[in-house]
Amino acid sequence: MASPADLVGFEAPARSAMSDRELIAIVEREIEDSVEWTGSKLASDQRRGLSDYFGEKYGNERAGRSQVVSRDVFETVEWIKPALLEIFHSGDEVVRFDPVGPEDVEAAAQETALVNHVYMIENDGFLLTYHATADALLQKIGVFKSWYEFDERVEREEYTGLSDLALLQVFDAEGDVTPLEHAETQVSLPDGSFTTLHDLVCERRRKVGRVRIEVVPPEEFGVSKDAVTLDRARCVWHRVKKTESDLIRQGYAPEVVRALPNASAISSRRSQDADTRRSQEGGTETDGPRRSDASREVWVTEAYVRVDYDGDGYAELRRVTLGGDSALTLLDHEQVDAQPFSAFSPIMIPHRFYGLSVADILRDLQEMHTQILRNYLDDLNLKTNPRHKVLASGAEGAPLVDLDELLSAQPGGYVTEFAPGALTPLVQEDASGPAITGMELVRTIRENRIGVSRYSAGLDADTLNKTASGIQMIQNAAMQRIGLIARIFAETGFRHLFRRVSMLLRKHQDRPRTIRMRGKYIEVDPTSWRHEVDATIAVGIGHGNRDALIAGLVKIMELQGQMTQVAPGLIVQPKHAYAAAEMLAQKLGFKDGGTRFFRDPEGPDAEPPPPPAPDAKIVEIESRERIEMAKLAIEAQRLALDAKKLAAETQGESRRIALDAAKAMASVDQGKEPE
């Protein structure tokens, strides 16, 4: 055995680039080895889940006996669906992106708004969630596929009276313009000069891109049997029927597409599962001549396989597109960064990709319940139409009653009896008690196994006779089980999906988009988002009963009111009160978050808050001060008047004294003695 020292300087022999034939062989081998998808127990379990949901017969029914099928899988799945959809779609946000640092707050808010818009509006997110959830509950796995798609949009435009500048602006706008009709007209201006006006009919072609999301039926999806996660699987693939027209529109050579064989409708798992899905619609599958026009269907397999195609010693991820069923034709292949699938199972099994569905854990109980129910109905039928003991005579045992009349079950009919006591009904023992007890036992086991009971679903007629605390405990336990399923969905498939949507927007959305956020329209530029922003799935404030959540929100609002009285504006701000009211409106079922009832204090139409009411003591003190100031002002005015009066009197006395002095001086000048 060689030591590590012997391997120093050793170089592995160089590999040559792989041929297309070798690539096809590798993909074929990976598909054949993918959980043995055609005849495996997985395929059987997934088909059986659909059959149990639809109440299909088991194949062991006997003529003349009850053939009823219990619908345990249907009832349980339909109980769980509303709670799961309420968790994901009770508010306006299915996903929320949290920033890494303070500088990412605005970008994270924009990312949240745009990704939710892409999922809910552009791709009808509610139906996507509904279909993927139903697949997971019935067939072990729900699968999303997401990609960025470019469509060429052709629009016909007509313009009249364009100036030269306006004509240039039409040609410079987005897209390629092809003139169809163009006419020029000379028009005189008031100053005597002339200008040219243009009439134009043109065709504008432009590429419009958007994120596309679809739910892949489980029977069309495959993964390597040793895979634990999709991103690390050796091979993940999607097999689907497409028409010639679809493939040619995607850019494949028409001669290659037309050479592909017709999609076989027989001996393929896709057709078997499709027949099971449509078993309630009626009709039969025919194997007659297929269509030969552009709507002819062919099988197309899109595989994402890790392979060292270029021979550099490293296995890269390649998307390989193959056409055909048994003999595959390579349509194209290219290296890609990531595979496009996001998947989840309701009950995870460690170190395994496929988990368990709700249908899996109820299968044996539905069979048991069906058998007990059939026995009960058979017993009831025998009581309604009992068997009879008929006496016979002679060596050949000739019956002593008319058997034709006996076999007729016509109400009010009669049976001819040829000897007394020849006809005696067989007494059937009553088996209804054990049968009903057995069916109740099966229901109890089912409720304990899945966690959803008649009480938690609100279907028990005697619920009001139970204690409120007991019913609340049952409902909380059921919601914990459903909440765990929702958390698994959120942390696996939905988290992976929304991160992919964000990545696709950053990679392909090369221009800002205008969306509505926080009540106003803003421009969002995905190229400015940081790659390190983490995604957090918004699943509500808890998984409990909605009535309990509403009651809790009401108590929070009451506590906010008390805190506002104790410390106005210190602990509870207007934005906090609005957040509680908005959440309460959402839990009450208003999708707009209560904007019709409340005004966001931080919204674009917010008004400044009114000034706070003055304190009564301060008002009293200020009133007293104003009165005292008024008194002082009056006193100052009186003093001013007195001073003015005194000044006037003083001035008059001074004038009198001056006048007397003048008279005295005049007398002296005339030789008279002053008086």
Buried (B, 14 or more C-beta within 10 A) or exposed (E): EEEEEEEEEEEEEEEEEBEEEEBBEBBBEBBEBBBEBBEBEBBEBBBBBBBBBBBBEBEEEEEEEBBEBBBBBBBBBBBBBEBBBBBBBBBBBBBBBEBEEEEBEEBBBBBBBBBBBBBBEEBEBBEBBBBBBBBBBBBBBBBBBBEBEEEEEEEEBEBEEBEEEEBEEBEEEEBEBEEEEEEEEEEEEEEEEEEEBBBBBBBBEBEEBBBBBBBBBBBBBBBBBEBEEBBEBBBBBBBBBBBBEBBBEBEBEEEBBBEBBBBBBEEBBBBBBBBBBEBEEEEEEEEEEBEEEBEBBBBBBBBBBBBBBBEEEEEBBBBBBBBBBEEBBBBEBEEEEBBBBBBBBBBBEEEEBBBBBBBBBBBEBBBBBBBBBBBBBBBBBBBEEEEBEBBEEEEEEEBBBBEEEBEEEEEEEEBEBEEEEBBEEEEBEEBEEEBEEBBEEBBEBBBEBBBBBBBBBEEBEEBEEEEEEEBBEBBBBBBEBBBBBBBBBBBBBBBBBBBBBBBBBBEBBEEBBEBEBEEEEBEBBBEEBBEEBEBBBBBBEEBBBBEBBBEBBEEBBEEBEEBBEEEEEEEBBBEBBBBBBBBBBBBEEBEEBBEEEBEBBEEEEBEEEEEEEEEEEEEEEEEEEEEEEEEEEEEEEEEEEEEEEEEEEEEEEEEEEEEEEEEBEEEEEEEEEEE
